[in-house]
Structures are given as C-alpha cells and as structure tokens.
Amino acid sequence: MKVILAGAGAFGLKHLDGIKNIDGVEVVSLIGRRLEPTQKVAKDYGIAHATTDLSEALAQPGVEAAILCTPTQMHAAQAIACMDAGKHVQIEIPLADSWQDADAVNKKQKETGLVCMVGHTRRFNPSHQYIHNKITAGELSIQHMDVQTFFFRRKNMNAKGEARSWTDHLLWHHAAHTVDLFQYQTGEKVTQANIIEGPVHPELGIAMDMSIQLRTENGKLCSLTLSFNNDGPFGTFFRYICDNGTYIARYDDLFTGREEAVDVSNVDVSMNGIELQDREFFAAIREGREPNASVGQVLACYETLHLLEQQLNAQE
C-alpha cells in the first residue's frame, strides 16, 4: 500500500517510526512546510519524494491513502482535498478546530465512502485498551474519570522543543483526547458539560489553564484539568475510578490505584499506541470496513467541544 504523509514535524516522525514496523506499507511522499528540512527527513526514512505541495504528493503513482500531521487549522480542508482526490485519509487529532469544519469532513466521508479516521490515540494505547476490554466484558464500570493534561508551553514550541508555525489549543486539541475517550470508554453520550478557563496569554493569544466537567446520561463523571503552565512532569494522566477497582493510565503504561504495575504487554501486537493506530487505518482500508476512531465515531467529541466553546464565548 502506497501512502503519503503530510507534516514532517514531531508527530509526523512518530508515525514514520511506527510505519517502519508495519509490513506491506510504503510511504512514497513526504510533505512539509519548508522543502530542505522535509527532504532531509525523507532521506533519513528512505522516502523517494519530498514536496511542499499536498496535491503534488496525492498525484504520485499508486497512492491510496494519506496521513495528515499538519497544523490543526489545516486538517479539515486537507482531509476534504484527500477524499476529493479519491484517497483514504487519517487526520491527526484534532479533526478540526470548529464544529462546522468537523461536520464538513464527516459529510465528505459519507459522500465518498472512503476510510476517514481521526488520530484519537488513546483508543489504541494498550493501557486504555485493557480498561476497555474489561468494560466490554462486564468486569468494570467507570464511576469517575479524573484526568490531568499538563505541559509547560509558555512559548510556541512543539514536542521536540522546536519553534512552531501555529498555535496549539487546550480545548480543541488536548481536551479532545479525553472528551472522546470518556464517551468511548463509558459507551455513553455526554449530556452535561461545564468549562472555565484562566487568563489569555498576551503573546500566544490562548488560555493557558482550563477546567472541564462532563456527565453522561447515566451519571458517570469526568473531571479534566489542563495547563500549559505546569513546570514539572508533563503528559496526560488518567485515573479511572470504577465500581471494581481504580486504575491509573500514563500513555501506554497502566497501574492500579495503589501504584502496582499492570502488565499490558499482551493486549495488542505492539506497545506503541501510534503504531497501533496506523495498523487500524491500513487494516480498515484493506478490509473495506469502518475503522475504530472513524470520523463518524468521534464526531460526538467535537460536538461537545463546540458546546464548551459556546459556553466560553458566553462568559466573555
């Protein structure tokens, strides 16, 4: 399967590293904002073609699919362009930074029937899969998810500490992980959502701290704290408070509420959530089926984010 990848930054490299472990997939073109560094990454990963033009990459012979790791503001338009070109597409989280754009991508997927998947990696991390499997088997029921998403980003930098060409967002990017995971793990729709945010950064133009509360139709709760001001260990830490035990998930690792390690090495074929996410994308294309984290499945997350944004706008 010939695929192209747009976005040669920190997250694009994570996908390229994961794809190296997947048989039968070849990245034939790499798209970046600046040609010279994009060519260097392409050379490092043995990719024959590099460009700054998505349409040029889509036109390469035999291309079936695209993975978009570009700035958030470009996701929706680029996803629609890929599907208009007849290509399956995986869009890194978030799908979009507005409900209108998210809905437009969903409508295009329905129109074309192509595989359109969003990179909601938490669905694929072995730690969260372990919890999901227990819930599906009837062994666990979530009572309360307490989630902390902490970074230290008072300057416009990416995960590699390099200057970014765009500005990240706590609500439309980082909250999207948890809002979707909460609905996925509980199997219930969020029916009540509240949000407050701290001061807007004078240079970045975004709120650096945020607090979100969610409640499902049957009363399951989620408390989400987000910060770009945290000078300490960073990442997202999930505490699952359940009817039959407590679990703490830190990316691909899982612990009990008493900090006892849980072996999740046999949950899936890899311990790398990004790799597992890509495996699902390629398998769905080959098998002609809807993938886990399809645009249709994650759309409820973006509807909730839209409602939260409306609350913030009303508070101004």
MIDO-11703 format. One record per atom (N, C-alpha, C, CB): x, y, z. Coordinates in pm, whole numbers, padded with zeros to 5 digits, always signed. Each point is the difference from the previous one (the first is absolute). Glycine has a CB too. Example, Ala and Ser with C-alpha at 12.3 -4.5 7.8 and 13.67 -1.06 7.14 Angstrom:
<nodes>
+01319-00569+00780;-00089+00119+00000;+00090+00120+00000;-00189-00117+00125;+00154+00222-00197;+00082+00119+00006;-00077+00109+00073;+00118-00063-00215;
</nodes>
This chain:
<nodes>
+00085-00119+00000;-00085+00119+00000;+00089+00124+00000;-00185-00124+00123;+00162+00211-00219;+00079+00123-00011;-00076+00114+00070;+00104-00078-00219;-00037+00144+00312;-00063+00108+00075;+00091+00123-00002;-00120-00167+00148;+00060+00281-00122;+00077+00123+00016;-00021+00052+00141;-00021+00055-00247;+00116+00024+00295;-00011+00056+00134;+00030+00149-00008;+00066-00219+00108;-00160+00299-00057;+00015+00145+00001;+00032+00046+00141;-00161+00024-00194;+00272+00050+00208;+00040+00049+00132;+00120-00074+00052;-00234+00061+00046;+00354-00006-00069;+00123-00069+00038;+00052+00048+00135;+00054-00026-00242;-00144+00068+00330;+00037+00046+00133;+00004-00112+00101;-00099+00219-00055;+00085-00183+00183;+00016-00096+00109;-00096-00119-00013;+00074+00188+00146;-00201-00161-00177;-00095-00110-00005;+00008-00078-00130;-00149+00132+00148;+00187-00064-00257;+00022-00073-00125;+00107-00106+00016;-00069+00202-00127;+00175-00170+00202;+00107-00097+00024;-00049-00120+00080;+00165+00187-00008;-00257-00162+00103;-00056-00111+00077;-00072-00098-00093;-00025+00150+00201;-00049-00097-00299;-00068-00088-00096;+00101-00072-00088;-00199+00154+00001;+00301-00085-00049;+00100-00065-00085;+00070-00112+00075;+00033+00215-00125;-00004-00194+00253;+00062-00104+00082;-00092-00120+00016;+00131+00175+00121;-00261-00149-00102;-00096-00109+00015;-00019-00079-00128;-00113+00133+00174;+00107-00060-00286;-00025-00065-00130;+00116-00093-00038;-00136+00200-00071;+00257-00170+00118;+00115-00087-00028;-00024-00142+00050;+00150+00199+00016;-00238-00214+00084;-00026-00133+00059;-00120-00070-00064;+00096+00084+00214;-00156-00022-00315;-00121-00055-00061;+00031-00050-00140;-00144+00157+00137;+00125-00286-00161;+00030-00059-00130;-00101+00047-00106;+00099-00201+00115;-00049+00212-00237;-00088+00025-00114;-00044+00143-00017;-00075-00228+00028;+00142+00321+00038;-00035+00142-00011;+00127+00078-00036;-00190-00024+00169;+00178+00111-00270;+00114+00081-00042;-00040+00147-00004;+00092-00193-00134;-00018+00277+00204;-00020+00144-00010;+00076+00048-00124;-00027+00026+00255;-00045+00024-00355;+00062+00035-00128;+00020+00150-00017;-00104-00201-00096;+00044+00281+00185;+00021+00144-00009;-00017+00063+00137;-00081+00001-00238;+00166+00098+00267;-00005+00074+00125;-00023+00147-00032;+00153-00168+00116;-00251+00228-00050;-00034+00140-00024;+00035+00081+00123;-00185-00065-00158;+00252+00178+00139;+00035+00087+00110;-00014+00146-00038;+00155-00174+00084;-00144+00260+00016;-00016+00144-00024;+00121+00058-00071;-00144+00016+00203;+00264-00065-00169;+00124+00047-00061;+00068-00119-00068;+00027+00186+00174;+00015-00167-00298;+00047-00112-00081;+00129-00063+00053;-00108+00108-00195;+00207-00028+00230;+00130-00057+00037;-00007-00092+00122;+00105+00204-00095;-00166-00160+00209;-00009-00094+00114;-00090-00120-00030;+00037+00193+00153;-00136-00174-00240;-00087-00112-00038;+00079-00102-00080;-00200+00151-00001;+00286-00104-00088;+00084-00091-00079;+00096-00077+00091;-00016+00156-00196;+00066-00091+00300;+00091-00067+00092;-00070-00114+00073;+00127+00214+00028;-00250-00187+00023;-00076-00105+00069;-00032-00113-00097;-00098+00170+00158;+00059-00135-00281;-00031-00101-00101;+00121-00090-00026;-00166+00157-00105;+00283-00097+00096;+00122-00078-00021;+00027-00092+00118;+00093+00186-00141;-00111-00133+00262;+00024-00080+00121;-00089-00123+00006;+00066+00208+00118;-00188-00197-00172;-00096-00110+00008;-00015-00075-00133;-00121+00128+00176;+00207-00097-00274;-00003-00072-00127;-00123+00028-00083;+00132-00174+00107;-00184+00296-00098;-00119+00039-00077;+00047+00072-00128;-00143+00021+00214;+00099-00069-00329;+00057+00045-00127;-00041+00142-00039;+00001-00236-00070;-00118+00279+00113;-00054+00128-00048;-00030+00093+00118;-00098-00115-00201;+00137+00241+00188;-00030+00101+00101;-00049+00126-00071;+00175-00095+00160;-00272+00162-00097;-00060+00117-00062;-00063+00089+00107;-00042-00132-00211;+00007+00253+00171;-00077+00088+00087;-00146+00009-00047;+00209+00131+00052;-00245-00209-00152;-00132+00008-00065;-00076-00131+00019;+00091+00164-00171;-00200-00159+00248;-00080-00121+00026;-00055-00059-00130;-00062+00092+00225;+00014-00008-00316;-00059-00052-00125;+00104-00073-00084;-00165+00188+00003;+00289-00142+00001;+00108-00068-00073;+00024-00140+00057;+00107+00222-00051;-00111-00232+00183;+00019-00130+00064;-00118-00093-00030;+00134+00110+00181;-00256-00058-00176;-00118-00082-00028;+00001-00055-00142;-00128+00136+00164;+00196-00067-00253;+00006-00040-00141;+00109-00102-00029;-00088+00223-00058;+00167-00261+00158;+00105-00099-00021;-00063-00134-00039;+00151+00118+00166;-00087-00195-00253;-00058-00126-00050;-00035-00098+00111;+00131+00032-00209;-00252-00086+00206;-00040-00108+00088;-00036+00038+00142;+00142-00134-00137;-00145+00264+00169;-00032+00041+00137;-00144-00036+00035;+00168+00188-00017;-00185-00256+00130;-00134-00039+00046;-00049+00080+00120;+00047-00227-00085;+00048+00277+00166;-00040+00058+00127;+00095+00111+00042;-00103-00218+00066;+00053+00302+00024;+00079+00111+00053;-00014+00005+00151;-00029+00129-00214;+00137-00089+00282;-00001+00027+00143;+00038+00146+00019;+00060-00241+00060;-00147+00315+00010;+00020+00143+00018;+00048+00029+00142;-00178+00048-00171;+00301+00004+00183;+00056+00041+00128;+00037+00148-00007;+00088-00234+00044;-00174+00309-00108;+00021+00142-00026;-00064+00084+00110;+00005-00046-00248;+00015+00179+00247;-00064+00085+00100;-00152-00017+00003;+00186+00162-00028;-00242-00154+00148;-00143-00022+00022;-00087+00076-00099;+00050-00035+00239;-00016+00161-00264;-00085+00085-00083;-00010-00050-00145;+00063+00192+00147;+00026-00280-00188;+00001-00052-00137;-00072-00134-00013;+00215+00119-00035;-00246-00184+00145;-00046-00138-00003;-00125-00021-00086;+00097-00026+00225;-00200+00103-00200;-00128-00025-00069;+00013+00019-00150;-00122+00074+00205;+00179+00038-00248;+00013+00028-00144;+00086-00105-00068;-00028+00244+00045;+00137-00284+00020;+00087-00100-00061;-00066-00138-00005;+00198+00130+00082;-00273-00166+00023;-00071-00128+00000;-00101-00005-00114;+00031-00019+00250;-00104+00127-00270;-00098+00006-00108;+00070-00008-00135;-00153+00138+00144;+00269-00071-00158;+00076-00005-00125;+00046-00143-00029;+00075+00237+00036;-00031-00310+00067;+00042-00139-00018;-00115-00087-00049;+00171+00030+00180;-00287-00015-00117;-00115-00080-00042;-00050+00041-00137;-00063-00028+00239;+00070+00157-00272;-00036+00044-00135;+00092-00063-00105;-00087+00217+00095;+00210-00246-00054;+00097-00064-00090;-00015-00152+00000;+00157+00190+00040;-00255-00242+00034;-00026-00143+00003;+00089-00079+00094;-00074+00025-00230;+00136+00043+00328;+00092-00066+00092;-00062-00016+00138;+00193+00095-00129;-00166-00207+00191;-00034-00019+00141;+00088+00093+00082;-00069-00243-00038;+00021+00285+00156;+00076+00098+00077;-00010-00025+00150;-00037+00166-00183;+00150-00150+00249;+00005+00002+00146;+00046+00139+00041;+00050-00252+00016;-00129+00318+00069;+00030+00135+00044;+00046-00007+00144;-00170+00101-00159;+00289-00047+00187;+00045+00002+00138;-00096+00086+00083;+00242-00031-00073;-00252-00003+00201;-00088+00074+00090;+00049+00145+00011;-00054-00212+00129;-00031+00311-00132;-00146-00009-00010;-00047-00001-00144;-00017+00116+00218;-00102-00167-00240;-00062+00001-00131;-00010+00143-00055;-00128-00207+00060;+00092+00300+00025;-00018+00140-00041;-00001+00086+00126;-00132-00066-00208;+00127+00197+00188;-00012+00090+00115;-00130+00078-00004;+00248+00019+00009;-00349-00079-00076;-00136+00055+00002;-00098-00111-00034;+00083+00231-00067;-00205-00218+00118;-00103-00099-00029;-00034-00001-00149;-00093+00028+00232;+00090+00088-00295;-00035+00009-00142;+00099-00080-00085;-00102+00227+00039;+00231-00213-00010;+00100-00073-00077;-00005-00150+00028;+00145+00204+00003;-00166-00241+00121;-00010-00142+00035;-00118-00065-00072;+00104+00046+00224;-00217+00023-00225;-00120-00051-00066;+00021-00010-00150;-00141+00100+00180;+00214-00004-00238;+00027-00002-00145;+00082-00122-00040;-00010+00250-00003;+00109-00286+00086;+00081-00120-00028;-00088-00125+00008;+00207+00114+00091;-00292-00121+00009;-00090-00115+00014;-00092-00013-00121;+00009+00026+00250;-00062+00085-00296;-00088-00003-00118;+00074-00047-00124;-00135+00185+00099;+00260-00141-00114;+00081-00043-00116;+00028-00149+00007;+00105+00227-00012;-00080-00280+00132;+00021-00144+00013;-00123-00078-00042;+00161+00041+00186;-00278+00005-00142;-00125-00067-00038;-00021+00007-00151;-00098+00056+00223;+00134+00055-00281;-00017+00019-00145;+00091-00093-00080;-00062+00239+00041;+00187-00255+00004;+00098-00079-00076;+00005-00147+00039;+00130+00207-00022;-00166-00238+00148;+00010-00137+00048;+00142-00045+00030;-00202-00047-00128;+00297+00139+00124;+00140-00034+00027;+00024-00016+00151;+00069+00123-00209;+00041-00190+00244;+00039-00010+00140;+00052+00137+00044;+00055-00248-00022;-00116+00302+00125;+00044+00128+00058;+00008-00021+00150;-00105+00141-00187;+00226-00141+00238;+00025-00032+00141;+00071+00117+00067;+00015-00247-00055;-00041+00265+00183;+00062+00109+00075;+00092-00061+00106;-00202+00154-00039;+00316-00088+00061;+00103-00055+00087;-00029+00014+00148;+00158+00049-00177;-00266-00110+00224;-00031-00001+00143;+00077-00116+00063;-00233+00102-00038;+00362-00076+00065;+00095-00104+00038;-00039-00072+00128;+00175+00131-00113;-00243-00061+00204;-00033-00063+00128;-00085-00126-00019;+00011+00226+00109;-00090-00234-00215;-00077-00122-00026;+00092-00120-00025;-00186+00142-00095;+00311-00114+00055;+00091-00107-00042;+00111-00030+00098;-00052+00066-00229;+00083+00027+00321;+00101-00029+00101;-00035-00129+00074;+00047+00247+00026;+00046-00341-00009;-00031-00125+00070;-00060+00022+00139;+00185-00105-00126;-00144+00211+00196;-00054+00028+00133;-00151+00023-00005;+00220+00100+00067;-00264-00019-00163;-00143+00029-00011;-00076-00117-00064;+00055+00245-00018;+00012-00318-00072;-00064-00120-00056;-00030-00101+00111;+00120+00036-00219;-00027-00050+00314;-00019-00094+00112;-00127+00035+00076;+00250-00032+00019;-00268+00161+00010;-00121+00045+00070;-00123-00025-00086;+00133+00175+00122;-00124-00142-00250;-00114-00017-00090;-00043-00147-00007;+00078+00198-00135;+00020-00288+00129;-00032-00142-00007;-00073-00047+00126;+00201-00036-00146;-00159+00086+00262;-00067-00036+00126;-00143+00055+00004;+00224-00003+00117;-00243+00124-00168;-00134+00058-00003;-00090-00080-00093;+00095+00228+00047;-00042-00263-00165;-00076-00078-00098;-00038-00137+00056;+00119+00121-00185;-00030-00178+00265;-00026-00132+00060;-00092+00008+00121;+00223-00074-00080;-00264+00195+00118;-00089+00017+00114;+00070-00006+00134;-00175-00097-00137;+00308+00108+00139;+00076-00010+00125;+00020+00134+00069;+00114-00197-00097;-00130+00308+00024;+00023+00133+00054;-00110+00094-00048;+00248-00041+00007;-00277+00139+00075;-00086+00111-00040;+00060+00128+00057;-00209-00148-00008;+00235+00244-00078;+00062+00125+00044;-00099+00083+00081;+00152-00002-00201;-00107+00050+00314;-00079+00093+00080;+00046+00143-00023;-00036-00180+00172;+00170+00196-00179;+00056+00134-00013;+00138-00012-00065;-00128+00083+00205;+00151-00006-00312;+00133+00012-00058;+00058+00135+00042;-00063-00147-00199;+00178+00143+00265;+00069+00124+00038;+00127+00010-00085;-00093-00008+00240;+00102+00113-00321;+00105+00008-00101;+00076+00131+00014;-00135-00144-00156;+00268+00134+00150;+00087+00118+00003;+00083+00003-00128;+00009-00004+00255;-00019+00114-00329;+00081+00020-00120;+00090+00119+00025;-00181-00095-00153;+00310+00067+00174;+00094+00103+00046;+00119+00014-00095;-00068-00049+00236;+00093+00173-00279;+00117+00034-00081;+00059+00131+00052;-00096-00119-00203;+00216+00149+00155;+00062+00129+00030;+00033+00064-00134;+00096-00079+00226;-00190+00161-00276;+00014+00057-00134;-00035+00148+00000;-00055-00224-00100;+00141+00303+00162;-00022+00144+00001;+00057+00066-00125;+00004-00004+00249;+00059-00077-00333;+00045+00045-00131;-00056-00095-00104;+00212+00103+00096;-00217-00060-00222;-00062-00080-00105;+00097-00108-00049;-00140+00198-00069;+00148-00308+00146;+00095-00107-00029;-00076-00132-00019;+00182+00118+00133;-00120-00210-00209;-00060-00132-00017;+00059-00098+00101;-00037+00047-00245;+00000-00174+00231;+00043-00102+00097;+00151-00023-00002;-00222-00107-00026;+00289+00150-00082;+00145-00015-00010;+00074+00124+00047;-00034-00156-00191;-00042+00258+00239;+00062+00123+00044;+00036+00094-00112;+00084-00125+00191;-00144+00103-00308;+00026+00084-00117;-00113+00102-00018;+00128-00189-00109;-00095+00302+00048;-00100+00104-00023;-00112-00051-00090;+00177+00176+00027;-00301-00143+00010;-00117-00042-00077;-00046+00112-00092;-00069-00154+00186;+00011+00115-00301;-00055+00099-00094;-00146+00030+00030;+00160-00081-00174;-00218+00013+00275;-00141+00016+00034;-00014-00010+00151;-00075-00098-00223;-00040+00134+00275;-00022+00000+00145;-00090-00115+00041;+00029+00249+00004;+00014-00326+00095;-00078-00112+00053;-00116+00053+00083;+00207-00148+00002;-00300+00058+00035;-00118+00045+00073;-00042-00108+00099;-00076+00141-00196;+00054-00102+00322;-00039-00096+00103;-00136-00064-00028;+00133+00131+00164;-00231-00052-00208;-00135-00053-00021;-00007-00089-00124;-00093+00202+00112;+00129-00146-00228;-00024-00071-00125;+00101-00109-00029;-00100+00206-00084;+00212-00208+00156;+00096-00108-00021;+00006-00091+00123;+00134+00148-00154;-00083-00096+00263;+00030-00086+00114;-00125-00051+00072;+00212+00125+00026;-00315-00043-00016;-00125-00049+00060;-00067-00103-00089;-00029+00219+00116;+00052-00211-00247;-00063-00094-00093;+00035-00145+00034;+00006+00176-00178;+00119-00199+00220;+00041-00136+00039;-00093-00056+00108;+00238+00056-00058;-00259+00023+00163;-00075-00048+00116;-00149-00002-00025;+00179+00087+00146;-00232+00015-00212;-00145+00004-00028;-00041-00122-00082;+00003+00253+00007;+00077-00287-00108;-00032-00118-00081;+00019-00128+00080;+00068+00124-00205;+00045-00135+00277;+00026-00123+00075;-00107-00026+00104;+00244+00033-00037;-00291+00071+00105;-00103-00015+00103;-00128-00060-00060;+00097+00196+00126;-00138-00145-00241;-00122-00052-00064;+00023-00141-00055;-00069+00236-00058;+00189-00261+00007;+00035-00132-00054;+00003-00105+00111;+00133+00110-00183;-00069-00076+00296;+00013-00097+00108;-00133-00026+00073;+00237+00074+00026;-00317+00028-00009;-00128-00019+00070;-00108-00053-00094;+00062+00185+00156;-00046-00164-00287;-00104-00038-00095;-00122+00087+00011;+00083-00232+00010;-00066+00349+00049;-00113+00091+00023;+00032+00139-00056;-00066-00130+00206;-00038+00201-00241;+00014+00135-00053;+00006+00101+00115;-00122-00068-00210;+00207+00167+00194;+00005+00110+00098;-00125+00085-00014;+00254+00001-00006;-00325+00016+00116;-00123+00080-00003;+00012+00129+00080;-00128-00211-00028;+00234+00224+00106;+00023+00123+00075;+00149+00030-00001;-00202-00042+00148;+00237+00166-00181;+00141+00039-00010;+00017+00143+00049;+00034-00157-00193;+00069+00179+00274;+00029+00133+00054;+00149+00030-00020;-00187-00021+00171;+00220+00150-00189;+00138+00039-00022;+00028+00137+00058;+00005-00140-00206;+00116+00157+00261;+00052+00132+00036;+00146+00004-00046;-00159+00025+00201;+00210+00095-00230;+00138+00012-00042;+00069+00116+00069;-00061-00100-00220;+00193+00093+00225;+00079+00105+00062;+00030+00112-00097;+00099-00169+00151;-00006+00259-00113;+00031+00115-00084;+00060-00041-00135;+00036+00133+00208;-00058-00048-00307;+00057-00022-00133;+00144+00050-00002;-00229+00023-00106;+00319-00102+00049;+00141+00038-00009;+00015+00119-00095;+00071-00240+00045;+00002+00344-00004;+00006+00122-00081;+00065-00017-00136;+00010+00121+00211;+00080-00220-00225;+00066-00022-00129;-00063-00113-00079;+00209+00085+00100;-00240-00196-00034;-00055-00116-00070;-00148+00017-00034;+00166-00141+00117;-00237+00224-00040;-00141+00025-00029;-00093-00113+00037;+00078+00143-00180;-00034-00233+00268;-00082-00113+00042;-00002-00006+00152;+00055-00128-00212;-00158+00065+00268;-00003-00026+00143;+00101-00110+00032;-00245+00068+00015;+00320-00047+00093;+00105-00094+00037;-00046-00103+00104;+00165+00179-00051;-00282-00157+00109;-00056-00092+00100;-00149-00015-00022;+00178+00065+00165;-00228-00186-00139;-00140-00030-00031;-00050-00113+00091;+00033+00075-00240;-00160-00070+00275;-00063-00105+00080;-00133-00037-00064;+00113+00082+00212;-00134-00213-00230;-00120-00049-00069;-00066-00109+00084;+00101+00055-00226;-00234-00050+00235;-00078-00106+00065;-00097-00059-00101;+00020+00116+00225;-00028-00250-00226;-00092-00069-00090;-00085-00100+00079;+00162+00027-00192;-00286-00046+00145;-00089-00099+00060;-00075-00072-00111;-00024+00138+00212;+00019-00271-00205;-00072-00076-00102;-00147-00013+00038;+00210-00125-00057;-00285+00067-00035;-00144-00017+00019;-00033-00083+00124;-00029+00019-00246;+00119-00110+00286;-00024-00084+00117;+00082+00043+00122;-00051-00187-00154;+00106+00308+00151;+00062+00056+00118;+00147-00026+00020;-00216-00022+00094;+00283-00035-00192;+00145-00018+00012;+00068+00136-00018;-00016-00239-00088;+00122+00262+00166;+00063+00132+00005;+00142-00002-00057;-00138+00053+00200;+00178+00063-00254;+00138+00022-00041;+00042+00139+00045;-00025-00156-00199;+00139+00164+00268;+00058+00128+00040;+00133+00013-00073;-00115-00003+00230;+00129+00108-00311;+00118+00017-00083;+00067+00134+00032;-00103-00142-00180;+00230+00136+00217;+00081+00119+00027;+00108+00010-00107;-00045-00016+00250;+00059+00134-00311;+00099+00018-00105;+00084+00124+00028;-00152-00112-00166;+00283+00103+00137;+00086+00116+00022;+00121-00002-00094;-00074+00006+00238;+00108+00112-00289;+00126+00023-00069;+00100+00070+00093;-00123+00014-00221;+00088-00002+00348;+00082+00071+00099;+00073-00093+00097;-00159+00188-00018;+00146-00318-00001;+00051-00096+00098;+00150-00021-00015;-00223-00112+00002;+00301+00159+00093;+00144-00017-00002;+00035-00126+00079;+00038+00251-00019;-00047-00364-00049;+00023-00128+00066;-00023-00112-00100;-00068+00095+00224;+00050-00219-00176;-00026-00111-00092;-00121+00032-00089;+00096-00163+00167;-00081+00141-00299;-00110+00035-00088;-00061-00125-00063;+00109+00222-00047;-00227-00205-00006;-00073-00109-00062;-00143-00001+00051;+00211-00134-00023;-00283+00027-00009;-00138-00014+00045;-00012-00125+00086;-00085+00119-00207;+00024-00103+00323;-00010-00107+00098;-00148-00026+00029;+00226+00060+00101;-00269-00183-00123;-00141-00037+00011;-00021-00088+00122;-00027+00015-00248;-00061+00026+00338;-00037-00083+00114;-00143-00049-00025;+00154+00128+00162;-00167-00259-00181;-00131-00063-00017;-00050-00047+00136;+00057-00072-00237;-00155+00138+00292;-00062-00043+00124;-00123-00082-00037;+00085+00205+00130;-00080-00335-00103;-00103-00091-00049;-00073-00068+00117;+00135-00039-00210;-00237-00036+00175;-00075-00073+00102;+00079-00119+00052;-00213+00072-00107;+00317-00111+00033;+00075-00120+00037;+00150+00027-00013;-00192-00147-00075;+00238+00251+00143;+00142+00033-00004;+00028+00137-00060;+00045-00241-00018;+00077+00287+00038;+00048+00127-00055;+00126-00027-00081;-00099+00131+00194;+00109-00065-00309;+00116-00016-00088;+00052+00137-00041;-00089-00220-00084;+00221+00228+00067;+00065+00123-00045;+00075-00030-00129;+00022+00087+00238;-00058-00016-00344;+00063-00020-00131;+00091+00118-00030;-00196-00135-00081;+00321+00102+00045;+00096+00101-00044;+00049-00043-00137;+00071+00060+00240;-00132-00005-00343;+00027-00039-00138;-00016-00151-00014;+00159+00195-00028;-00052-00268-00007;-00014-00143-00025;+00018-00086+00125;+00081+00043-00230;-00060+00021+00346;+00020-00074+00124;-00124+00010+00089;+00248+00042-00014;-00270-00146+00095;-00118-00005+00086;+00040-00046+00141;-00148-00047-00201;+00084+00108+00302;+00024-00035+00139;-00133-00009+00072;+00225+00114-00004;-00228-00187+00115;-00119+00001+00085;-00001+00131+00078;-00001-00256+00019;-00107+00279+00053;-00009+00119+00082;+00103+00004+00110;-00239+00006-00050;+00301-00121+00079;+00106-00007+00101;+00139-00004-00064;-00160-00120+00152;+00166+00163-00278;+00126+00012-00074;+00068-00135-00026;+00028+00224+00101;-00107-00330-00111;+00054-00130-00039;-00007-00010-00152;-00072-00108+00221;+00183+00073-00285;+00005-00008-00146;-00092-00112-00051;+00237+00088+00002;-00310-00059-00108;-00085-00098-00067;+00065-00036-00133;-00211+00091+00112;+00228-00220-00138;+00065-00045-00124;-00100+00013-00116;+00150-00161+00129;-00120+00251-00222;-00087+00017-00117;+00074-00039-00128;-00124+00186+00117;+00234-00260-00102;+00085-00033-00115;-00069-00095-00098;+00198+00032+00146;-00299-00105-00099;-00069-00095-00089;-00136+00049-00047;+00119-00182+00119;-00148+00310-00095;-00129+00054-00042;-00010+00008-00152;-00011+00131+00213;+00122-00096-00280;-00001+00015-00145;+00137-00038-00054;-00173+00184+00013;+00193-00169-00143;+00124-00045-00064;+00116+00095+00023;-00138-00113-00171;+00113+00228+00229;+00104+00098+00027;-00036+00078+00126;+00056+00018-00246;+00044+00044+00308;-00023+00088+00113;-00005+00147-00042;+00114-00167+00147;-00105+00191-00278;+00004+00135-00055;-00139+00039-00050;+00243-00028-00063;-00308+00123+00133;-00135+00039-00038;-00010+00058-00139;-00043+00040+00237;+00143+00037-00280;-00001+00058-00135;+00008-00109-00106;+00108+00209+00089;-00020-00305-00067;+00012-00113-00093;-00132-00076-00009;+00245-00018+00053;-00309-00007+00061;-00127-00074+00001;-00109+00079-00072;+00066-00109+00217;-00064+00239-00200;-00094+00088-00069;+00019-00013-00151;+00000+00160+00197;+00126-00156-00244;+00027-00013-00143;-00036-00139-00051;+00184+00169+00023;-00158-00272+00056;-00038-00135-00041;-00151-00009-00024;+00194-00095+00131;-00273+00160-00045;-00146-00002-00016;-00041+00071-00129;-00027-00005+00250;+00091+00116-00279;-00030+00076-00123;+00025-00085-00124;+00061+00213+00118;+00055-00275-00126;+00033-00080-00118;-00088-00125-00009;+00236+00085+00011;-00265-00146+00103;-00086-00120+00000;-00141+00033-00046;+00137-00096+00186;-00190+00211-00144;-00135+00039-00041;-00006+00022-00151;-00038+00106+00225;+00144-00049-00282;+00005+00020-00146;+00000-00135-00071;+00125+00218+00030;-00037-00307+00015;+00013-00131-00065;-00128-00082+00011;+00244+00004+00050;-00312+00009+00067;-00118-00083+00026;-00130+00068-00041;+00123-00103+00187;-00114+00227-00234;-00119+00072-00046;-00102+00022+00110;+00038-00097-00222;+00009+00138+00340;-00090+00017+00114;+00023+00134+00068;-00004-00249+00033;-00086+00283+00060;+00016+00121+00078;+00105-00023+00109;-00240+00067-00047;+00336+00024+00063;+00100-00019+00103;-00048+00046+00138;+00174+00029-00175;-00112-00081+00278;-00017+00059+00132;+00054+00143-00008;+00019-00227+00121;-00091+00324-00062;+00034+00142-00008;-00026+00059-00138;+00172-00039+00175;-00269-00017-00246;-00043+00063-00126;-00056+00138+00031;-00051-00226-00104;+00044+00311+00001;-00053+00134+00021;-00141-00005+00056;+00143+00085-00187;-00223-00182+00143;-00136-00012+00050;-00004-00036+00147;-00071-00067-00226;+00165-00019+00270;+00002-00043+00140;+00046+00110+00094;+00044-00231-00079;+00045+00318+00036;+00054+00102+00089;-00074+00133-00010;+00221-00111-00019;-00321+00120-00067;-00066+00128-00024;-00066+00055+00127;-00039-00070-00237;-00011-00019+00323;-00064+00045+00125;+00097+00078+00087;-00153-00197-00009;+00282+00162+00003;+00102+00074+00075;+00003+00145-00044;+00135-00210+00025;-00136+00233-00155;+00012+00137-00052;-00128+00080+00020;+00164-00084-00168;-00275+00014+00174;-00125+00067+00035;+00007+00050+00145;-00128-00146-00163;+00183+00065+00252;+00018+00041+00140;+00097+00117+00010;-00048-00234+00075;+00160+00228-00147;+00096+00110+00002;-00063+00130-00049;+00185-00165-00038;-00270+00153-00062;-00072+00117-00052;-00090+00062+00107;+00007-00100-00231;-00078+00016+00305;-00087+00049+00107;+00082+00067+00110;-00166-00183-00052;+00282+00126+00083;+00087+00060+00101;+00054+00136-00048;+00063-00230+00080;-00028+00238-00206;+00048+00127-00054;-00110+00107+00004;+00159-00126-00149;-00281+00085+00123;-00112+00094+00009;-00016+00052+00142;-00114-00119-00189;+00134+00029+00288;-00003+00045+00140;+00106+00106+00028;-00086-00225+00068;+00207+00201-00117;+00109+00096+00021;-00033+00134-00065;+00165-00189+00010;-00220+00184-00130;-00035+00123-00070;-00107+00079+00077;+00057-00112-00218;-00148+00040+00280;-00107+00064+00076;+00054+00063+00129;-00163-00164-00096;+00278+00114+00146;+00058+00052+00124;+00078+00128-00023;+00012-00232+00087;+00022+00262-00212;+00083+00118-00028;-00077+00129+00025;+00127-00132-00170;
</nodes>
